[in-house]
Amino acid sequence: MPSLTMNLAELRRVVPDGVIRGAELRAAGVSSYAVSMRCRPSGPWRRLLPGVVLMGTGPPNPRQRLRAAVAYAGPGAVLSGAEALRCHGIEVPAGGDLLILLPARRRTASRDYLTVERTTRPPEPVWCDALPLAPVARAAVDAARRERDRGRLHALLSAPLRAGVCTVAELHAELAAGSRWGSAAPRAVLAELAGLPRAEGSPVLVGELPFDVPDVDPGARRTQPDPAPGAALRGPGERLDRRVPGLGSTASGTTHVGRINHET
């Protein structure tokens, strides 16, 4: 009969990025006691979020944090906001919590670097490297609603336009479909983007903005680099590895039980 160590080594090889739920470990024959022993400070594993284990030592990389967030949130979870845009291959400013959308009936709490928001409009996910992502327009609007810095807000909304994967009309439609919470500033920025000079006879929908989109404040220094040609068309694994360097920069190790969830 194969030993537990041999079984765990085989399991580690098939688990994506070594991130697994405790329930899956128990289903594979690993007892709760064995998991607890291995997740001790001196053990070979570590807990990333409640009920989620990294089968390895050292700090998790950005992709492992993403997988841990989805595993913690459970079925129906969809990654949104700035991190989802980066997974789509769109360069946007780093910072802030990772945003997970869940159906309104769920009651999962926000944790550590993860903000959980219940929504009556859960989007159909776009799957990338086995991660469920909100469509580009939804991810951009979700990020924009939470952004208070004007320059970063402009970068969040202009980046998918400059990448040619979204239009101003699509962003307007997504903004109108949700609640009015946090919509005033994004509406103002979208009005500016829609009013950019266009060549005579060009389409009204701004799907191919020039790369020299001005900043909101006159004379402000640009903070958003131009995306590499074809960046949004690369393989999903490569996109994910290159686009999420800033994830987890605000992790505090505390449980945000009192966070307000706005219905969108």
ABEGO torsion letter per residue (X at the ends): XBBAAAAAAAAAAABBGGBBBAAAAAAAGBBAAAAAAAABAABABBBABBGBBBBEBEBBBAAAAAAAAAAAAEBGBBBBEAAAAAAAGBBBBBEEBBBBBBBAABABBBBEABBBBBBABBBBBBBBGGBBBBBAAAAAAAAAAABABAAAAAAAAAAAAAAGABBAAAAAAAAAABBABGAAAAAAAAAAAAABBBBBGBBABBABBBAABBBABBGBBBABBBBBBGAAABBAAAAAAAAAAABGAABAGBBBAABBBBBX
